[in-house]
Amino acid sequence: MPRFVIEREIPGAGNLSQEELAEIARTSNEAVASLGVPYTWVNSYVTDDKIYCVHEAEDAETILEHARRGGFPANNVSAVSNEFGPQSAAAATAR
C-alpha cells in the first residue's frame, strides 16, 4: 500500500501534553475506523509547530478524507518514493 508523509501545521504542537497527544490519537483511530478502507497510521513526529505523520493508504484522497474526519490539518501530503536508513549502507556494501 502506498505510504505518505503528511505535514500538519499546528502552532505550539511541541507543547502538547501526553494526554492531548493521546486524545489526538484516539480521534485519529476513530477516523481510520470510520473510513472502511485499508488504512494504516504508521507513526507521527512532533516538532515545535508541526506534526509529521506517516500513513499508508491507497491514495492521497483517502489521506485527506482521514484528515477531514479527524479535524486535522493536512497542509502537505507527499507520496513516499523510496525509504532508506543506516541499515541501507550495509546493504550497499554487501553487494
PDB file of N, CA, C and O in Angstrom, chain B, residues numbered from 101:
ATOM      1  N   MET B 101       0.862  -1.180   0.000  1.00  0.00           N
ATOM      2  CA  MET B 101       0.000   0.000   0.000  1.00  0.00           C
ATOM      3  C   MET B 101       0.902   1.234   0.000  1.00  0.00           C
ATOM      4  O   MET B 101       1.891   1.266   0.732  1.00  0.00           O
ATOM      5  N   PRO B 102       0.587   2.235  -0.793  1.00  0.00           N
ATOM      6  CA  PRO B 102       1.411   3.445  -0.824  1.00  0.00           C
ATOM      7  C   PRO B 102       1.530   4.101   0.546  1.00  0.00           C
ATOM      8  O   PRO B 102       0.613   4.062   1.366  1.00  0.00           O
ATOM      9  N   ARG B 103       2.690   4.701   0.760  1.00  0.00           N
ATOM     10  CA  ARG B 103       2.976   5.374   2.023  1.00  0.00           C
ATOM     11  C   ARG B 103       3.058   6.875   1.757  1.00  0.00           C
ATOM     12  O   ARG B 103       3.584   7.302   0.729  1.00  0.00           O
ATOM     13  N   PHE B 104       2.537   7.667   2.683  1.00  0.00           N
ATOM     14  CA  PHE B 104       2.506   9.113   2.537  1.00  0.00           C
ATOM     15  C   PHE B 104       3.073   9.780   3.789  1.00  0.00           C
ATOM     16  O   PHE B 104       2.931   9.272   4.902  1.00  0.00           O
ATOM     17  N   VAL B 105       3.723  10.936   3.581  1.00  0.00           N
ATOM     18  CA  VAL B 105       4.129  11.809   4.678  1.00  0.00           C
ATOM     19  C   VAL B 105       3.179  12.988   4.664  1.00  0.00           C
ATOM     20  O   VAL B 105       3.006  13.648   3.639  1.00  0.00           O
ATOM     21  N   ILE B 106       2.559  13.251   5.815  1.00  0.00           N
ATOM     22  CA  ILE B 106       1.594  14.346   5.945  1.00  0.00           C
ATOM     23  C   ILE B 106       2.191  15.401   6.870  1.00  0.00           C
ATOM     24  O   ILE B 106       2.583  15.108   8.000  1.00  0.00           O
ATOM     25  N   GLU B 107       2.252  16.617   6.374  1.00  0.00           N
ATOM     26  CA  GLU B 107       2.728  17.732   7.186  1.00  0.00           C
ATOM     27  C   GLU B 107       1.517  18.480   7.731  1.00  0.00           C
ATOM     28  O   GLU B 107       0.665  18.946   6.974  1.00  0.00           O
ATOM     29  N   ARG B 108       1.455  18.587   9.051  1.00  0.00           N
ATOM     30  CA  ARG B 108       0.326  19.273   9.692  1.00  0.00           C
ATOM     31  C   ARG B 108       0.862  20.473  10.465  1.00  0.00           C
ATOM     32  O   ARG B 108       1.613  20.319  11.428  1.00  0.00           O
ATOM     33  N   GLU B 109       0.472  21.658  10.037  1.00  0.00           N
ATOM     34  CA  GLU B 109       0.895  22.876  10.738  1.00  0.00           C
ATOM     35  C   GLU B 109      -0.011  23.092  11.944  1.00  0.00           C
ATOM     36  O   GLU B 109      -1.200  23.379  11.801  1.00  0.00           O
ATOM     37  N   ILE B 110       0.567  22.950  13.125  1.00  0.00           N
ATOM     38  CA  ILE B 110      -0.169  23.098  14.382  1.00  0.00           C
ATOM     39  C   ILE B 110       0.688  23.934  15.311  1.00  0.00           C
ATOM     40  O   ILE B 110       1.553  23.399  16.005  1.00  0.00           O
ATOM     41  N   PRO B 111       0.456  25.264  15.334  1.00  0.00           N
ATOM     42  CA  PRO B 111       1.267  26.117  16.204  1.00  0.00           C
ATOM     43  C   PRO B 111       1.279  25.601  17.645  1.00  0.00           C
ATOM     44  O   PRO B 111       0.231  25.288  18.209  1.00  0.00           O
ATOM     45  N   GLY B 112       2.461  25.518  18.224  1.00  0.00           N
ATOM     46  CA  GLY B 112       2.595  25.038  19.590  1.00  0.00           C
ATOM     47  C   GLY B 112       2.522  23.531  19.727  1.00  0.00           C
ATOM     48  O   GLY B 112       2.405  23.021  20.842  1.00  0.00           O
ATOM     49  N   ALA B 113       2.587  22.808  18.623  1.00  0.00           N
ATOM     50  CA  ALA B 113       2.470  21.341  18.691  1.00  0.00           C
ATOM     51  C   ALA B 113       3.488  20.742  19.661  1.00  0.00           C
ATOM     52  O   ALA B 113       3.203  19.757  20.341  1.00  0.00           O
ATOM     53  N   GLY B 114       4.665  21.341  19.718  1.00  0.00           N
ATOM     54  CA  GLY B 114       5.707  20.809  20.591  1.00  0.00           C
ATOM     55  C   GLY B 114       5.380  20.910  22.067  1.00  0.00           C
ATOM     56  O   GLY B 114       6.031  20.285  22.904  1.00  0.00           O
ATOM     57  N   ASN B 115       4.360  21.705  22.379  1.00  0.00           N
ATOM     58  CA  ASN B 115       3.960  21.857  23.778  1.00  0.00           C
ATOM     59  C   ASN B 115       2.765  20.981  24.152  1.00  0.00           C
ATOM     60  O   ASN B 115       2.293  21.033  25.288  1.00  0.00           O
ATOM     61  N   LEU B 116       2.270  20.175  23.203  1.00  0.00           N
ATOM     62  CA  LEU B 116       1.132  19.308  23.511  1.00  0.00           C
ATOM     63  C   LEU B 116       1.539  18.301  24.590  1.00  0.00           C
ATOM     64  O   LEU B 116       2.634  17.739  24.555  1.00  0.00           O
ATOM     65  N   SER B 117       0.650  18.092  25.529  1.00  0.00           N
ATOM     66  CA  SER B 117       0.917  17.131  26.604  1.00  0.00           C
ATOM     67  C   SER B 117       0.682  15.703  26.111  1.00  0.00           C
ATOM     68  O   SER B 117       0.086  15.498  25.054  1.00  0.00           O
ATOM     69  N   GLN B 118       1.140  14.744  26.858  1.00  0.00           N
ATOM     70  CA  GLN B 118       0.897  13.342  26.501  1.00  0.00           C
ATOM     71  C   GLN B 118      -0.601  13.044  26.485  1.00  0.00           C
ATOM     72  O   GLN B 118      -1.062  12.237  25.678  1.00  0.00           O
ATOM     73  N   GLU B 119      -1.361  13.688  27.367  1.00  0.00           N
ATOM     74  CA  GLU B 119      -2.808  13.494  27.381  1.00  0.00           C
ATOM     75  C   GLU B 119      -3.441  14.062  26.109  1.00  0.00           C
ATOM     76  O   GLU B 119      -4.342  13.450  25.534  1.00  0.00           O
ATOM     77  N   GLU B 120      -2.969  15.232  25.672  1.00  0.00           N
ATOM     78  CA  GLU B 120      -3.501  15.816  24.430  1.00  0.00           C
ATOM     79  C   GLU B 120      -3.119  14.965  23.222  1.00  0.00           C
ATOM     80  O   GLU B 120      -3.929  14.777  22.314  1.00  0.00           O
ATOM     81  N   LEU B 121      -1.884  14.449  23.209  1.00  0.00           N
ATOM     82  CA  LEU B 121      -1.474  13.577  22.104  1.00  0.00           C
ATOM     83  C   LEU B 121      -2.291  12.290  22.106  1.00  0.00           C
ATOM     84  O   LEU B 121      -2.636  11.767  21.047  1.00  0.00           O
ATOM     85  N   ALA B 122      -2.596  11.784  23.291  1.00  0.00           N
ATOM     86  CA  ALA B 122      -3.416  10.571  23.385  1.00  0.00           C
ATOM     87  C   ALA B 122      -4.818  10.834  22.842  1.00  0.00           C
ATOM     88  O   ALA B 122      -5.391   9.974  22.173  1.00  0.00           O
ATOM     89  N   GLU B 123      -5.376  12.013  23.120  1.00  0.00           N
ATOM     90  CA  GLU B 123      -6.704  12.355  22.606  1.00  0.00           C
ATOM     91  C   GLU B 123      -6.678  12.480  21.081  1.00  0.00           C
ATOM     92  O   GLU B 123      -7.597  12.029  20.398  1.00  0.00           O
ATOM     93  N   ILE B 124      -5.621  13.093  20.559  1.00  0.00           N
ATOM     94  CA  ILE B 124      -5.465  13.187  19.099  1.00  0.00           C
ATOM     95  C   ILE B 124      -5.385  11.781  18.505  1.00  0.00           C
ATOM     96  O   ILE B 124      -5.990  11.509  17.468  1.00  0.00           O
ATOM     97  N   ALA B 125      -4.646  10.896  19.155  1.00  0.00           N
ATOM     98  CA  ALA B 125      -4.516   9.518  18.671  1.00  0.00           C
ATOM     99  C   ALA B 125      -5.871   8.807  18.671  1.00  0.00           C
ATOM    100  O   ALA B 125      -6.200   8.084  17.731  1.00  0.00           O
ATOM    101  N   ARG B 126      -6.653   9.018  19.735  1.00  0.00           N
ATOM    102  CA  ARG B 126      -7.990   8.406  19.781  1.00  0.00           C
ATOM    103  C   ARG B 126      -8.853   8.914  18.633  1.00  0.00           C
ATOM    104  O   ARG B 126      -9.540   8.134  17.974  1.00  0.00           O
ATOM    105  N   THR B 127      -8.816  10.225  18.396  1.00  0.00           N
ATOM    106  CA  THR B 127      -9.598  10.809  17.306  1.00  0.00           C
ATOM    107  C   THR B 127      -9.146  10.260  15.959  1.00  0.00           C
ATOM    108  O   THR B 127      -9.967   9.950  15.096  1.00  0.00           O
ATOM    109  N   SER B 128      -7.829  10.141  15.789  1.00  0.00           N
ATOM    110  CA  SER B 128      -7.298   9.596  14.540  1.00  0.00           C
ATOM    111  C   SER B 128      -7.732   8.144  14.352  1.00  0.00           C
ATOM    112  O   SER B 128      -8.141   7.752  13.259  1.00  0.00           O
ATOM    113  N   ASN B 129      -7.644   7.356  15.407  1.00  0.00           N
ATOM    114  CA  ASN B 129      -8.046   5.945  15.309  1.00  0.00           C
ATOM    115  C   ASN B 129      -9.520   5.820  14.941  1.00  0.00           C
ATOM    116  O   ASN B 129      -9.891   4.949  14.155  1.00  0.00           O
ATOM    117  N   GLU B 130     -10.364   6.689  15.506  1.00  0.00           N
ATOM    118  CA  GLU B 130     -11.793   6.672  15.167  1.00  0.00           C
ATOM    119  C   GLU B 130     -11.998   7.052  13.702  1.00  0.00           C
ATOM    120  O   GLU B 130     -12.828   6.462  13.011  1.00  0.00           O
ATOM    121  N   ALA B 131     -11.237   8.039  13.234  1.00  0.00           N
ATOM    122  CA  ALA B 131     -11.342   8.448  11.825  1.00  0.00           C
ATOM    123  C   ALA B 131     -10.906   7.305  10.912  1.00  0.00           C
ATOM    124  O   ALA B 131     -11.536   7.052   9.886  1.00  0.00           O
ATOM    125  N   VAL B 132      -9.826   6.612  11.286  1.00  0.00           N
ATOM    126  CA  VAL B 132      -9.371   5.468  10.495  1.00  0.00           C
ATOM    127  C   VAL B 132     -10.469   4.408  10.429  1.00  0.00           C
ATOM    128  O   VAL B 132     -10.778   3.895   9.354  1.00  0.00           O
ATOM    129  N   ALA B 133     -11.052   4.084  11.573  1.00  0.00           N
ATOM    130  CA  ALA B 133     -12.086   3.041  11.626  1.00  0.00           C
ATOM    131  C   ALA B 133     -13.307   3.427  10.799  1.00  0.00           C
ATOM    132  O   ALA B 133     -13.959   2.563  10.212  1.00  0.00           O
ATOM    133  N   SER B 134     -13.617   4.713  10.752  1.00  0.00           N
ATOM    134  CA  SER B 134     -14.813   5.156  10.023  1.00  0.00           C
ATOM    135  C   SER B 134     -14.619   5.132   8.515  1.00  0.00           C
ATOM    136  O   SER B 134     -15.598   5.164   7.769  1.00  0.00           O
ATOM    137  N   LEU B 135     -13.369   5.075   8.051  1.00  0.00           N
ATOM    138  CA  LEU B 135     -13.120   5.118   6.610  1.00  0.00           C
ATOM    139  C   LEU B 135     -13.635   3.866   5.904  1.00  0.00           C
ATOM    140  O   LEU B 135     -14.140   3.942   4.784  1.00  0.00           O
ATOM    141  N   GLY B 136     -13.505   2.714   6.563  1.00  0.00           N
ATOM    142  CA  GLY B 136     -13.978   1.468   5.961  1.00  0.00           C
ATOM    143  C   GLY B 136     -13.124   0.994   4.787  1.00  0.00           C
ATOM    144  O   GLY B 136     -13.590   0.217   3.953  1.00  0.00           O
ATOM    145  N   VAL B 137     -11.891   1.452   4.719  1.00  0.00           N
ATOM    146  CA  VAL B 137     -10.970   1.026   3.669  1.00  0.00           C
ATOM    147  C   VAL B 137      -9.622   0.729   4.330  1.00  0.00           C
ATOM    148  O   VAL B 137      -9.371   1.174   5.449  1.00  0.00           O
ATOM    149  N   PRO B 138      -8.760  -0.016   3.647  1.00  0.00           N
ATOM    150  CA  PRO B 138      -7.431  -0.267   4.216  1.00  0.00           C
ATOM    151  C   PRO B 138      -6.701   1.050   4.491  1.00  0.00           C
ATOM    152  O   PRO B 138      -6.594   1.906   3.613  1.00  0.00           O
ATOM    153  N   TYR B 139      -6.208   1.196   5.702  1.00  0.00           N
ATOM    154  CA  TYR B 139      -5.552   2.437   6.103  1.00  0.00           C
ATOM    155  C   TYR B 139      -4.709   2.139   7.326  1.00  0.00           C
ATOM    156  O   TYR B 139      -5.199   1.530   8.277  1.00  0.00           O
ATOM    157  N   THR B 140      -3.455   2.552   7.323  1.00  0.00           N
ATOM    158  CA  THR B 140      -2.579   2.322   8.460  1.00  0.00           C
ATOM    159  C   THR B 140      -1.884   3.618   8.852  1.00  0.00           C
ATOM    160  O   THR B 140      -1.232   4.256   8.025  1.00  0.00           O
ATOM    161  N   TRP B 141      -2.022   3.997  10.093  1.00  0.00           N
ATOM    162  CA  TRP B 141      -1.241   5.100  10.652  1.00  0.00           C
ATOM    163  C   TRP B 141       0.035   4.467  11.162  1.00  0.00           C
ATOM    164  O   TRP B 141      -0.002   3.674  12.103  1.00  0.00           O
ATOM    165  N   VAL B 142       1.171   4.804  10.556  1.00  0.00           N
ATOM    166  CA  VAL B 142       2.448   4.175  10.891  1.00  0.00           C
ATOM    167  C   VAL B 142       3.074   4.828  12.116  1.00  0.00           C
ATOM    168  O   VAL B 142       3.418   4.144  13.080  1.00  0.00           O
ATOM    169  N   ASN B 143       3.225   6.169  12.080  1.00  0.00           N
ATOM    170  CA  ASN B 143       3.833   6.882  13.200  1.00  0.00           C
ATOM    171  C   ASN B 143       3.699   8.377  12.961  1.00  0.00           C
ATOM    172  O   ASN B 143       3.354   8.809  11.861  1.00  0.00           O
ATOM    173  N   SER B 144       3.973   9.163  13.990  1.00  0.00           N
ATOM    174  CA  SER B 144       3.957  10.620  13.872  1.00  0.00           C
ATOM    175  C   SER B 144       5.125  11.196  14.655  1.00  0.00           C
ATOM    176  O   SER B 144       5.586  10.620  15.641  1.00  0.00           O
ATOM    177  N   TYR B 145       5.592  12.355  14.187  1.00  0.00           N
ATOM    178  CA  TYR B 145       6.747  13.029  14.794  1.00  0.00           C
ATOM    179  C   TYR B 145       6.339  14.479  15.060  1.00  0.00           C
ATOM    180  O   TYR B 145       5.860  15.172  14.161  1.00  0.00           O
ATOM    181  N   VAL B 146       6.531  14.926  16.289  1.00  0.00           N
ATOM    182  CA  VAL B 146       6.113  16.268  16.700  1.00  0.00           C
ATOM    183  C   VAL B 146       7.327  17.181  16.737  1.00  0.00           C
ATOM    184  O   VAL B 146       8.353  16.840  17.326  1.00  0.00           O
ATOM    185  N   THR B 147       7.203  18.357  16.098  1.00  0.00           N
ATOM    186  CA  THR B 147       8.222  19.398  16.198  1.00  0.00           C
ATOM    187  C   THR B 147       7.561  20.613  16.845  1.00  0.00           C
ATOM    188  O   THR B 147       6.422  20.527  17.302  1.00  0.00           O
ATOM    189  N   ASP B 148       8.257  21.729  16.887  1.00  0.00           N
ATOM    190  CA  ASP B 148       7.711  22.903  17.569  1.00  0.00           C
ATOM    191  C   ASP B 148       6.315  23.289  17.085  1.00  0.00           C
ATOM    192  O   ASP B 148       5.397  23.435  17.892  1.00  0.00           O
ATOM    193  N   ASP B 149       6.152  23.454  15.773  1.00  0.00           N
ATOM    194  CA  ASP B 149       4.886  23.935  15.227  1.00  0.00           C
ATOM    195  C   ASP B 149       4.293  23.034  14.152  1.00  0.00           C
ATOM    196  O   ASP B 149       3.413  23.457  13.403  1.00  0.00           O
ATOM    197  N   LYS B 150       4.765  21.810  14.073  1.00  0.00           N
ATOM    198  CA  LYS B 150       4.248  20.888  13.060  1.00  0.00           C
ATOM    199  C   LYS B 150       4.234  19.468  13.603  1.00  0.00           C
ATOM    200  O   LYS B 150       4.976  19.112  14.518  1.00  0.00           O
ATOM    201  N   ILE B 151       3.373  18.686  13.010  1.00  0.00           N
ATOM    202  CA  ILE B 151       3.391  17.244  13.237  1.00  0.00           C
ATOM    203  C   ILE B 151       3.519  16.589  11.866  1.00  0.00           C
ATOM    204  O   ILE B 151       2.755  16.891  10.948  1.00  0.00           O
ATOM    205  N   TYR B 152       4.483  15.698  11.738  1.00  0.00           N
ATOM    206  CA  TYR B 152       4.689  14.948  10.503  1.00  0.00           C
ATOM    207  C   TYR B 152       4.198  13.524  10.764  1.00  0.00           C
ATOM    208  O   TYR B 152       4.649  12.852  11.692  1.00  0.00           O
ATOM    209  N   CYS B 153       3.279  13.090   9.936  1.00  0.00           N
ATOM    210  CA  CYS B 153       2.697  11.765  10.109  1.00  0.00           C
ATOM    211  C   CYS B 153       3.032  10.894   8.904  1.00  0.00           C
ATOM    212  O   CYS B 153       3.107  11.379   7.775  1.00  0.00           O
ATOM    213  N   VAL B 154       3.229   9.618   9.156  1.00  0.00           N
ATOM    214  CA  VAL B 154       3.419   8.648   8.090  1.00  0.00           C
ATOM    215  C   VAL B 154       2.215   7.716   8.124  1.00  0.00           C
ATOM    216  O   VAL B 154       1.962   7.033   9.117  1.00  0.00           O
ATOM    217  N   HIS B 155       1.486   7.703   7.027  1.00  0.00           N
ATOM    218  CA  HIS B 155       0.298   6.867   6.914  1.00  0.00           C
ATOM    219  C   HIS B 155       0.383   6.067   5.616  1.00  0.00           C
ATOM    220  O   HIS B 155       1.060   6.462   4.666  1.00  0.00           O
ATOM    221  N   GLU B 156      -0.311   4.944   5.596  1.00  0.00           N
ATOM    222  CA  GLU B 156      -0.421   4.132   4.378  1.00  0.00           C
ATOM    223  C   GLU B 156      -1.881   4.088   3.972  1.00  0.00           C
ATOM    224  O   GLU B 156      -2.761   3.794   4.780  1.00  0.00           O
ATOM    225  N   ALA B 157      -2.120   4.384   2.715  1.00  0.00           N
ATOM    226  CA  ALA B 157      -3.478   4.366   2.162  1.00  0.00           C
ATOM    227  C   ALA B 157      -3.369   4.159   0.659  1.00  0.00           C
ATOM    228  O   ALA B 157      -2.290   4.266   0.077  1.00  0.00           O
ATOM    229  N   GLU B 158      -4.489   3.864   0.050  1.00  0.00           N
ATOM    230  CA  GLU B 158      -4.476   3.627  -1.396  1.00  0.00           C
ATOM    231  C   GLU B 158      -4.140   4.883  -2.187  1.00  0.00           C
ATOM    232  O   GLU B 158      -3.532   4.801  -3.254  1.00  0.00           O
ATOM    233  N   ASP B 159      -4.537   6.062  -1.665  1.00  0.00           N
ATOM    234  CA  ASP B 159      -4.291   7.297  -2.417  1.00  0.00           C
ATOM    235  C   ASP B 159      -4.337   8.510  -1.488  1.00  0.00           C
ATOM    236  O   ASP B 159      -4.741   8.416  -0.329  1.00  0.00           O
ATOM    237  N   ALA B 160      -3.916   9.635  -2.026  1.00  0.00           N
ATOM    238  CA  ALA B 160      -3.871  10.874  -1.240  1.00  0.00           C
ATOM    239  C   ALA B 160      -5.268  11.344  -0.856  1.00  0.00           C
ATOM    240  O   ALA B 160      -5.438  11.974   0.188  1.00  0.00           O
ATOM    241  N   GLU B 161      -6.262  11.053  -1.672  1.00  0.00           N
ATOM    242  CA  GLU B 161      -7.635  11.462  -1.342  1.00  0.00           C
ATOM    243  C   GLU B 161      -8.099  10.814  -0.041  1.00  0.00           C
ATOM    244  O   GLU B 161      -8.793  11.445   0.756  1.00  0.00           O
ATOM    245  N   THR B 162      -7.717   9.553   0.175  1.00  0.00           N
ATOM    246  CA  THR B 162      -8.088   8.864   1.407  1.00  0.00           C
ATOM    247  C   THR B 162      -7.372   9.506   2.598  1.00  0.00           C
ATOM    248  O   THR B 162      -7.942   9.620   3.683  1.00  0.00           O
ATOM    249  N   ILE B 163      -6.137   9.920   2.392  1.00  0.00           N
ATOM    250  CA  ILE B 163      -5.395  10.629   3.446  1.00  0.00           C
ATOM    251  C   ILE B 163      -6.143  11.917   3.814  1.00  0.00           C
ATOM    252  O   ILE B 163      -6.316  12.227   4.993  1.00  0.00           O
ATOM    253  N   LEU B 164      -6.577  12.651   2.807  1.00  0.00           N
ATOM    254  CA  LEU B 164      -7.286  13.915   3.057  1.00  0.00           C
ATOM    255  C   LEU B 164      -8.645  13.671   3.718  1.00  0.00           C
ATOM    256  O   LEU B 164      -9.082  14.476   4.541  1.00  0.00           O
ATOM    257  N   GLU B 165      -9.313  12.578   3.371  1.00  0.00           N
ATOM    258  CA  GLU B 165     -10.601  12.253   3.999  1.00  0.00           C
ATOM    259  C   GLU B 165     -10.391  11.917   5.483  1.00  0.00           C
ATOM    260  O   GLU B 165     -11.187  12.319   6.331  1.00  0.00           O
ATOM    261  N   HIS B 166      -9.323  11.184   5.789  1.00  0.00           N
ATOM    262  CA  HIS B 166      -9.000  10.901   7.189  1.00  0.00           C
ATOM    263  C   HIS B 166      -8.792  12.208   7.947  1.00  0.00           C
ATOM    264  O   HIS B 166      -9.291  12.368   9.060  1.00  0.00           O
ATOM    265  N   ALA B 167      -8.055  13.142   7.346  1.00  0.00           N
ATOM    266  CA  ALA B 167      -7.794  14.436   7.998  1.00  0.00           C
ATOM    267  C   ALA B 167      -9.101  15.192   8.222  1.00  0.00           C
ATOM    268  O   ALA B 167      -9.319  15.772   9.286  1.00  0.00           O
ATOM    269  N   ARG B 168      -9.972  15.180   7.205  1.00  0.00           N
ATOM    270  CA  ARG B 168     -11.254  15.889   7.327  1.00  0.00           C
ATOM    271  C   ARG B 168     -12.077  15.288   8.464  1.00  0.00           C
ATOM    272  O   ARG B 168     -12.611  16.019   9.299  1.00  0.00           O
ATOM    273  N   ARG B 169     -12.181  13.966   8.497  1.00  0.00           N
ATOM    274  CA  ARG B 169     -12.986  13.313   9.536  1.00  0.00           C
ATOM    275  C   ARG B 169     -12.407  13.523  10.933  1.00  0.00           C
ATOM    276  O   ARG B 169     -13.150  13.615  11.910  1.00  0.00           O
ATOM    277  N   GLY B 170     -11.099  13.597  11.023  1.00  0.00           N
ATOM    278  CA  GLY B 170     -10.457  13.794  12.318  1.00  0.00           C
ATOM    279  C   GLY B 170     -10.356  15.250  12.736  1.00  0.00           C
ATOM    280  O   GLY B 170     -10.050  15.555  13.889  1.00  0.00           O
ATOM    281  N   GLY B 171     -10.618  16.157  11.781  1.00  0.00           N
ATOM    282  CA  GLY B 171     -10.480  17.574  12.092  1.00  0.00           C
ATOM    283  C   GLY B 171      -9.029  18.026  12.166  1.00  0.00           C
ATOM    284  O   GLY B 171      -8.703  18.998  12.847  1.00  0.00           O
ATOM    285  N   PHE B 172      -8.161  17.308  11.455  1.00  0.00           N
ATOM    286  CA  PHE B 172      -6.734  17.617  11.457  1.00  0.00           C
ATOM    287  C   PHE B 172      -6.375  18.405  10.208  1.00  0.00           C
ATOM    288  O   PHE B 172      -6.955  18.175   9.147  1.00  0.00           O
ATOM    289  N   PRO B 173      -5.420  19.341  10.319  1.00  0.00           N
ATOM    290  CA  PRO B 173      -4.921  19.959   9.094  1.00  0.00           C
ATOM    291  C   PRO B 173      -4.056  18.948   8.336  1.00  0.00           C
ATOM    292  O   PRO B 173      -3.421  18.079   8.935  1.00  0.00           O
ATOM    293  N   ALA B 174      -4.047  19.077   7.045  1.00  0.00           N
ATOM    294  CA  ALA B 174      -3.137  18.288   6.195  1.00  0.00           C
ATOM    295  C   ALA B 174      -2.591  19.274   5.170  1.00  0.00           C
ATOM    296  O   ALA B 174      -3.058  19.338   4.033  1.00  0.00           O
ATOM    297  N   ASN B 175      -1.588  20.042   5.599  1.00  0.00           N
ATOM    298  CA  ASN B 175      -1.080  21.133   4.786  1.00  0.00           C
ATOM    299  C   ASN B 175      -0.293  20.658   3.575  1.00  0.00           C
ATOM    300  O   ASN B 175      -0.237  21.338   2.551  1.00  0.00           O
ATOM    301  N   ASN B 176       0.310  19.493   3.702  1.00  0.00           N
ATOM    302  CA  ASN B 176       1.061  18.936   2.580  1.00  0.00           C
ATOM    303  C   ASN B 176       1.027  17.416   2.696  1.00  0.00           C
ATOM    304  O   ASN B 176       1.358  16.854   3.739  1.00  0.00           O
ATOM    305  N   VAL B 177       0.630  16.773   1.630  1.00  0.00           N
ATOM    306  CA  VAL B 177       0.605  15.308   1.580  1.00  0.00           C
ATOM    307  C   VAL B 177       1.525  14.876   0.441  1.00  0.00           C
ATOM    308  O   VAL B 177       1.295  15.227  -0.716  1.00  0.00           O
ATOM    309  N   SER B 178       2.558  14.118   0.769  1.00  0.00           N
ATOM    310  CA  SER B 178       3.540  13.690  -0.232  1.00  0.00           C
ATOM    311  C   SER B 178       3.639  12.174  -0.237  1.00  0.00           C
ATOM    312  O   SER B 178       3.775  11.547   0.813  1.00  0.00           O
ATOM    313  N   ALA B 179       3.568  11.593  -1.425  1.00  0.00           N
ATOM    314  CA  ALA B 179       3.771  10.154  -1.558  1.00  0.00           C
ATOM    315  C   ALA B 179       5.250   9.846  -1.368  1.00  0.00           C
ATOM    316  O   ALA B 179       6.104  10.561  -1.893  1.00  0.00           O
ATOM    317  N   VAL B 180       5.557   8.802  -0.632  1.00  0.00           N
ATOM    318  CA  VAL B 180       6.941   8.382  -0.409  1.00  0.00           C
ATOM    319  C   VAL B 180       7.399   7.599  -1.635  1.00  0.00           C
ATOM    320  O   VAL B 180       6.765   6.622  -2.035  1.00  0.00           O
ATOM    321  N   SER B 181       8.504   8.039  -2.224  1.00  0.00           N
ATOM    322  CA  SER B 181       9.049   7.374  -3.411  1.00  0.00           C
ATOM    323  C   SER B 181       9.990   6.231  -3.055  1.00  0.00           C
ATOM    324  O   SER B 181      10.075   5.234  -3.773  1.00  0.00           O
ATOM    325  N   ASN B 182      10.707   6.389  -1.920  1.00  0.00           N
ATOM    326  CA  ASN B 182      11.666   5.379  -1.512  1.00  0.00           C
ATOM    327  C   ASN B 182      12.004   5.616  -0.043  1.00  0.00           C
ATOM    328  O   ASN B 182      11.710   6.689   0.483  1.00  0.00           O
ATOM    329  N   GLU B 183      12.598   4.668   0.613  1.00  0.00           N
ATOM    330  CA  GLU B 183      12.997   4.811   2.011  1.00  0.00           C
ATOM    331  C   GLU B 183      14.414   4.274   2.178  1.00  0.00           C
ATOM    332  O   GLU B 183      14.829   3.344   1.486  1.00  0.00           O
ATOM    333  N   PHE B 184      15.148   4.880   3.110  1.00  0.00           N
ATOM    334  CA  PHE B 184      16.467   4.358   3.449  1.00  0.00           C
ATOM    335  C   PHE B 184      16.815   4.790   4.860  1.00  0.00           C
ATOM    336  O   PHE B 184      16.175   5.683   5.416  1.00  0.00           O
ATOM    337  N   GLY B 185      17.811   4.169   5.432  1.00  0.00           N
ATOM    338  CA  GLY B 185      18.253   4.488   6.784  1.00  0.00           C
ATOM    339  C   GLY B 185      19.655   3.968   6.976  1.00  0.00           C
ATOM    340  O   GLY B 185      20.300   3.570   6.007  1.00  0.00           O
ATOM    341  N   PRO B 186      20.149   3.961   8.210  1.00  0.00           N
ATOM    342  CA  PRO B 186      21.518   3.494   8.466  1.00  0.00           C
ATOM    343  C   PRO B 186      21.770   2.092   7.939  1.00  0.00           C
ATOM    344  O   PRO B 186      22.874   1.786   7.489  1.00  0.00           O
ATOM    345  N   GLN B 187      20.759   1.243   7.990  1.00  0.00           N
ATOM    346  CA  GLN B 187      20.910  -0.133   7.510  1.00  0.00           C
ATOM    347  C   GLN B 187      21.137  -0.196   6.010  1.00  0.00           C
ATOM    348  O   GLN B 187      21.652  -1.193   5.503  1.00  0.00           O
ATOM    349  N   SER B 188      20.759   0.857   5.295  1.00  0.00           N
ATOM    350  CA  SER B 188      20.929   0.869   3.843  1.00  0.00           C
ATOM    351  C   SER B 188      22.404   0.847   3.457  1.00  0.00           C
ATOM    352  O   SER B 188      22.753   0.279   2.422  1.00  0.00           O
ATOM    353  N   ALA B 189      23.273   1.448   4.259  1.00  0.00           N
ATOM    354  CA  ALA B 189      24.704   1.458   3.953  1.00  0.00           C
ATOM    355  C   ALA B 189      25.259   0.041   3.951  1.00  0.00           C
ATOM    356  O   ALA B 189      26.070  -0.305   3.092  1.00  0.00           O
ATOM    357  N   ALA B 190      24.831  -0.776   4.900  1.00  0.00           N
ATOM    358  CA  ALA B 190      25.308  -2.146   4.966  1.00  0.00           C
ATOM    359  C   ALA B 190      24.836  -2.937   3.755  1.00  0.00           C
ATOM    360  O   ALA B 190      25.586  -3.755   3.222  1.00  0.00           O
ATOM    361  N   ALA B 191      23.621  -2.709   3.319  1.00  0.00           N
ATOM    362  CA  ALA B 191      23.098  -3.424   2.157  1.00  0.00           C
ATOM    363  C   ALA B 191      23.887  -3.060   0.910  1.00  0.00           C
ATOM    364  O   ALA B 191      24.126  -3.919   0.062  1.00  0.00           O
ATOM    365  N   ALA B 192      24.295  -1.803   0.782  1.00  0.00           N
ATOM    366  CA  ALA B 192      25.033  -1.367  -0.394  1.00  0.00           C
ATOM    367  C   ALA B 192      26.443  -1.967  -0.415  1.00  0.00           C
ATOM    368  O   ALA B 192      26.961  -2.294  -1.483  1.00  0.00           O
ATOM    369  N   THR B 193      27.063  -2.113   0.763  1.00  0.00           N
ATOM    370  CA  THR B 193      28.431  -2.657   0.793  1.00  0.00           C
ATOM    371  C   THR B 193      28.446  -4.169   0.666  1.00  0.00           C
ATOM    372  O   THR B 193      29.484  -4.745   0.340  1.00  0.00           O
ATOM    373  N   ALA B 194      27.311  -4.833   0.917  1.00  0.00           N
ATOM    374  CA  ALA B 194      27.225  -6.285   0.830  1.00  0.00           C
ATOM    375  C   ALA B 194      27.205  -6.755  -0.618  1.00  0.00           C
ATOM    376  O   ALA B 194      27.389  -7.942  -0.886  1.00  0.00           O
ATOM    377  N   ARG B 195      26.985  -5.840  -1.550  1.00  0.00           N
ATOM    378  CA  ARG B 195      26.905  -6.236  -2.965  1.00  0.00           C
ATOM    379  C   ARG B 195      28.243  -6.489  -3.561  1.00  0.00           C
ATOM    380  O   ARG B 195      28.340  -6.829  -4.740  1.00  0.00           O
TER     381      ARG B 195
END
